[in-house]
Amino acid sequence: MASNKLCCTLAFGALLCLGFAVLIQAQNKPVTDVCLGCICEAISGCNQTRFCGSGVCGLFRITWAYWADGGKLTLGNDNPQSEEAFANCVNDPICAANTIQNYMTKFGQDCNGDGGVDCYDYAAIHKLGGYGCKGEISYQYKNVLDQCLTTFSPLDVRSSV
C-alpha cells in the first residue's frame, strides 16, 4: 500500500515537473498541470502502465471518441488513421494531456453551476463527457480529486483550483 502511494506521488510529481517545463506554452491551455495530475490520480491512480481495455486507454482512461474530439493527436510519424495512433497517443502522458487540453477547449463549461469553470468542472467533463458533465460523479472519483487538489493546489502557479 505504501509503495502504491509512493508510485502515485512520484507519477504525479513527474507530471507536475513536465508541466513546469512547458509553463510558458501552457498559458493558453485551459487545464492547469495540477488539475491534470489530480484528474489522472482520480481516474486511474496515475497508473503509467501501458493500458487499453473496456474501451479506454492510458493513465487518463481516454476513449477513442474523446481522443477524436480532442483532435486525433499523434506521436511522431503516426498517421491519425492508423490502428495504433489512438493507443500510442493516449498511453503517452504528454500526448494524452494535450488531447485533454484540446477536449476541454472544445467542451469547457460550468458543470456544477457555481458560476466559474475550474478543475471540478474539467474533472466532470473528463469523466462524464462534454455533454453529460452535469451528471453525478462517483464518490470515490470526487473524493480522490478533492484530496489531491487540497494537497497540490498550493503548488499551482496559474490558479487556485
N, C-alpha and C positions, 0 to 999 in steps of 0.2 A: 504494500500500500504506500509506504513512504517513498519507494523508488518510483512508483507511478506518479506521485505528486511532484517529485524532483524532475522527472522527464517532462511533465506538463509545464512546470515552471521554466525549465530550460528551453522548451519549444516556444513558449510564449516570449521568453527573453530574446530568442533568436529572431522571431518575427518583429519584435519591438526594435531590435538593433537594425534589421533590414529597413524598417520604416524610417528610423532616424537618418539612415544613409541616403534616403531619397526624399527627405523632408521638403526640399525646395520644389521638387516635382509634385509632391503630394498636396501642395497648396490649393490646387483646383479640384481635388478629389473629395467627394462628399463624406466618406467614412474615414475617421481617424484610425491610426495604427493601433491604438489601444482598443478601440471598438472592434476592429477586425480580429485582434487577438482574443478578445472576450467572446465574440461570436464563434470563433474556432474552438475555444475551450468549451463553450456551452453545447455546441453541435456534435463534437467528436472527442473532446478531451485533448484536442490538438494532436491526435494520433497521426504521425507523419508516415506511417507505413503505407506504401502504395496500395490503394484500395479501390475496388469497384464492386458493388453488389446492391441488390434490391433497387436498381435504378439510379443510384447515386455513386459519386466517386470523390476521392480526395479528402483531405483533412477538413474541408468545409462542407462535405457531403452535397456536392452540386449535381443537379440533374442535367441531362442533355438539353432540355428546353431552356433551363436557366442559362447555361453556357451559350446557347444560340442567342437568347435575348441579350446577353452580355457582350455580344459581338463576335462570337466564334474565334476568340483569340487562340493563337498557336505558339508553339515553341519552335525556334529555329526555322527550318525549311519545311515544316509540316504544312500540308495542304489542308485547309479547313474542312474539305470534303472527305478527307481520308478517314478510315475507320478508327485510326489511332489518335487523331488530333484532339478529340474531346478528352479522352482519358489522360493523354500526355499533359495537356494544359492543366486540368483541374487537380492532378496529382503533384503539380509543381506549385509550391507556395506563392511565388510571385505572380505567375500567370493566373492562378486561382484568385488571388487578391485583386488583380487588375480586372478580372471578369466581374467580381463583386462590385468594384467601383463603377464599372460601366452599367451594371444592372441597377445600381442604386441611383445613378444619374438619370436613368430612364424611368424608374418606378418610385423614387424617393417621395415620401409623403408623410403627413402626420397621421399615424395609425392609431394612436391612443387618445387623440382628441385633446392634448394638453397645449395646443397652440404652437408647437415647435416641432422641428424634425431633428431627432437626436439618435443616439445609439440604440435606445429601446425601440424606436421605430424601424431602424435598419435591421435590428435583430428579428423583429416581427416579419418584416418583408423577406428577409433571408429564409426564415423557417416556413412561412405561410404563403409566400409569393406576393408579387406586386398587386394582385387584385384581391387577395384574401387576408391582408395584413391586419384587418380589424377583428379577425377571429381570435379564438382563445389559444394562448400559448401554454404548453405544459408547465407544471410547477417546477419540475427539475430543470428545464431549459432556462426559465426565468431566474430561478434560484442561483444557478451557476453563473449566469450573466451578471446578476446583482453582486455576487461575491467578488467576481473578477473586476467589475467596474469600480467597486469600493476600494479594492486593493490597488489597482493600477491607474485609475483616472488622475491621481495627483501627478503622474509622470507624463501626462498628455499635454503637449505644448500648444495644441490647436484648439481644444475645447474642454469644458469641464466634464461632460458626459456625452 
